[in-house]
Amino acid sequence: MSASGALRTLALCACSCMLGLASCDPASKPSPNSSPASSDASPSGVEGHDHDCQKAHPPPKPEPAVTATSLSPEARERLTTLRVSAHVGAVILRRQGSTWVMAGQSGCTVPPSRVERALDNLAGLSAVPTNERPVDGSSFELQLVALADEERLLHFEIAGGSDDGDLVQLNDDSTYRVRGLDRNLWSPLPSLWCAVP
C-alpha cells in the first residue's frame, strides 16, 4: 500500500472512531474530562446521561417527606439555609463559612448570637401528634424551613397557637401541637434579624 493510501485509511478510521463517540451508546461514554456538547446534555441538566436516548426520561422523584419536629444536633451541623415567611414578609438566611447572611435590599450579616438563639429554640421544641387540622390554607400564619443545600431538614407550616402549643403541619401533612416555639425569634421581618441583640 502506498504512503498516501495508508494515510487515507488512517484518516477514515479516525473519523469512524470520532463518530462512534458522538453517538448515545452507553458503551461509549465521553471521558470525565471532556465537556459534552449542548446537544448531548441531559434535558434535566444532570450529569451521567448514559442511557438510550430514544427512551423517555423517568419522572422526577417526589421530595421525601420531612417528619422532624425539632432541629437535631446533626441537622444543625449540616444546616445551610433558613427560610421564614408569612403574609407580612419573608427572610432567607444563608450560611457563608461561620457567618449567616441575609441578602436583598434590607440584607445584613446577622449577629451570630441572634442565629444561635433561634437555632437553640428549634432544638428545644417538644411535639405531640394531633388530629386537629388547619381550617384552610389561609389559616397558616408562618412557615419555617431549614435546609442543608437543597435537602429539607425541617418544614413547619404554623396555623395557630393555643395553651397547648402551636398547631404545626409538616410537609407530609401530619399535624402536631408543638410547644416552646418562640415566634419573636422567627420573625419574617428582616429588621428583626439584622438588629444588634
C-alpha positions as CSV (number, residue, x, y, z in Angstrom):
1,M,0.0,0.0,0.0
2,S,1.3,3.5,-0.9
3,A,2.1,6.0,1.8
4,S,-0.8,8.2,0.7
5,G,-3.2,5.2,0.8
6,A,-2.1,4.4,4.3
7,L,-2.7,7.9,5.4
8,R,-6.2,7.9,3.8
9,T,-7.1,4.7,5.6
10,L,-5.9,6.1,8.9
11,A,-7.9,9.2,8.5
12,L,-11.1,7.2,7.7
13,C,-10.5,5.1,10.8
14,A,-10.1,8.2,12.9
15,C,-13.3,9.7,11.6
16,S,-15.3,6.5,12.3
17,C,-14.0,6.4,15.9
18,M,-14.9,10.0,16.5
19,L,-18.4,9.5,15.1
20,G,-18.8,6.4,17.3
21,L,-18.0,8.5,20.4
22,A,-20.6,11.1,19.5
23,S,-23.4,8.5,19.5
24,C,-25.7,8.0,22.5
25,D,-24.4,4.5,23.2
26,P,-23.9,3.5,26.9
27,A,-20.7,1.7,25.9
28,S,-19.2,4.9,24.5
29,K,-19.4,7.4,27.3
30,P,-17.2,10.5,27.0
31,S,-14.3,10.8,29.4
32,P,-14.9,12.7,32.6
33,N,-12.5,15.4,31.5
34,S,-14.4,16.2,28.3
35,S,-17.3,18.6,28.3
36,P,-20.4,17.4,26.4
37,A,-21.8,19.4,23.5
38,S,-25.1,21.1,24.3
39,S,-27.0,18.6,22.2
40,D,-25.5,15.8,24.3
41,A,-26.5,17.3,27.6
42,S,-29.2,15.8,29.7
43,P,-32.5,17.7,29.5
44,S,-32.6,17.8,33.3
45,G,-29.1,19.2,33.4
46,V,-27.9,16.1,35.4
47,E,-24.6,14.5,34.5
48,G,-24.5,10.8,33.8
49,H,-26.9,10.8,30.9
50,D,-25.8,7.3,29.8
51,H,-29.0,5.5,28.7
52,D,-30.7,5.0,25.3
53,C,-31.7,8.5,24.1
54,Q,-34.8,7.0,22.4
55,K,-36.4,6.1,25.7
56,A,-38.4,8.7,27.8
57,H,-36.8,10.0,30.9
58,P,-38.4,8.8,34.2
59,P,-40.4,11.3,36.1
60,P,-38.5,13.1,38.9
61,K,-38.8,11.5,42.3
62,P,-41.0,13.3,44.8
63,E,-39.3,15.2,47.5
64,P,-39.1,13.0,50.6
65,A,-41.4,14.0,53.5
66,V,-39.8,15.8,56.4
67,T,-41.0,14.4,59.7
68,A,-38.7,16.3,62.1
69,T,-40.4,18.2,64.8
70,S,-37.3,19.8,66.2
71,L,-33.7,20.5,65.0
72,S,-31.4,17.7,65.8
73,P,-27.6,18.3,66.5
74,E,-26.7,16.5,63.3
75,A,-29.2,18.6,61.3
76,R,-27.9,21.8,62.9
77,E,-24.4,21.0,61.9
78,R,-25.4,20.5,58.3
79,L,-27.7,23.5,58.1
80,T,-27.0,25.9,55.2
81,T,-30.3,27.9,54.8
82,L,-33.1,29.1,56.9
83,R,-36.4,30.5,55.4
84,V,-39.0,32.3,57.4
85,S,-42.1,33.5,55.6
86,A,-45.6,34.9,56.4
87,H,-48.2,37.2,54.8
88,V,-46.3,40.2,56.0
89,G,-42.8,39.4,54.8
90,A,-40.1,36.8,54.2
91,V,-36.5,36.2,55.3
92,I,-33.8,33.9,53.8
93,L,-30.6,33.4,55.7
94,R,-27.6,31.6,54.2
95,R,-24.6,30.3,56.0
96,Q,-21.3,31.5,54.5
97,G,-18.5,29.9,56.4
98,S,-19.1,30.7,60.0
99,T,-21.4,33.6,59.4
100,W,-25.1,33.9,58.4
101,V,-26.0,36.5,55.8
102,M,-29.4,37.9,54.6
103,A,-29.4,39.0,51.0
104,G,-31.6,41.7,49.5
105,Q,-32.1,45.5,50.0
106,S,-32.6,45.0,53.7
107,G,-29.8,42.4,53.9
108,C,-27.1,42.2,56.5
109,T,-24.7,39.9,58.3
110,V,-26.9,38.5,61.0
111,P,-25.4,38.7,64.5
112,P,-24.2,35.2,65.5
113,S,-25.9,35.3,68.9
114,R,-29.2,36.0,67.1
115,V,-29.0,32.9,64.9
116,E,-27.8,30.8,67.8
117,R,-30.8,31.8,70.0
118,A,-33.1,30.9,67.1
119,L,-31.5,27.5,66.5
120,D,-31.5,26.8,70.2
121,N,-35.2,27.4,70.2
122,L,-35.8,24.9,67.3
123,A,-33.6,22.3,69.1
124,G,-35.6,22.6,72.3
125,L,-39.1,22.0,70.9
126,S,-41.4,19.2,72.0
127,A,-44.3,17.9,69.9
128,V,-47.4,15.8,70.3
129,P,-49.3,14.3,67.4
130,T,-52.8,15.6,66.9
131,N,-55.8,15.0,64.7
132,E,-56.5,18.8,64.5
133,R,-56.4,20.2,61.0
134,P,-55.9,23.8,59.9
135,V,-59.2,25.3,58.8
136,D,-57.8,26.1,55.3
137,G,-54.7,27.3,53.6
138,S,-55.3,30.9,54.6
139,S,-55.1,29.9,58.3
140,F,-51.3,29.4,58.1
141,E,-49.6,32.2,59.8
142,L,-45.9,31.3,59.4
143,Q,-43.6,28.9,57.5
144,L,-40.2,27.8,58.8
145,V,-37.9,25.8,56.5
146,A,-34.4,24.6,57.4
147,L,-32.2,23.2,54.6
148,A,-28.9,21.5,54.0
149,D,-28.2,22.7,50.5
150,E,-31.5,21.6,48.7
151,E,-32.4,18.9,51.3
152,R,-35.2,19.9,53.7
153,L,-34.2,19.1,57.3
154,L,-37.3,20.7,58.9
155,H,-40.5,22.1,57.4
156,F,-43.2,23.8,59.6
157,E,-46.4,25.3,58.5
158,I,-47.8,27.0,61.6
159,A,-51.5,27.6,61.7
160,G,-52.3,28.8,65.1
161,G,-51.4,28.8,68.8
162,S,-53.1,27.9,72.0
163,D,-52.2,26.9,75.6
164,D,-51.3,23.5,74.2
165,G,-48.8,25.0,71.7
166,D,-48.7,25.9,68.1
167,L,-50.6,23.8,65.5
168,V,-47.9,22.7,63.0
169,Q,-48.3,20.8,59.8
170,L,-45.3,19.1,58.3
171,N,-44.8,18.6,54.6
172,D,-46.2,15.1,54.8
173,D,-49.5,16.7,56.0
174,S,-49.1,15.2,59.6
175,T,-50.1,17.7,62.3
176,Y,-48.6,18.3,65.8
177,R,-49.0,20.6,68.7
178,V,-45.5,22.0,69.2
179,R,-44.5,23.6,72.5
180,G,-41.7,26.0,73.0
181,L,-41.6,27.9,69.7
182,D,-40.6,31.5,70.3
183,R,-42.3,33.4,67.5
184,N,-40.4,36.5,68.3
185,L,-37.2,34.7,67.3
186,W,-38.8,33.6,64.0
187,S,-39.9,36.9,62.6
188,P,-40.4,37.2,58.8
189,L,-39.2,40.8,59.1
190,P,-35.6,41.5,58.1
191,S,-35.1,44.3,60.5
192,L,-35.6,41.9,63.5
193,W,-32.7,39.7,62.2
194,C,-30.3,42.5,61.4
195,A,-30.6,44.4,64.7
196,V,-27.8,44.0,67.2
197,P,-29.3,42.0,70.1
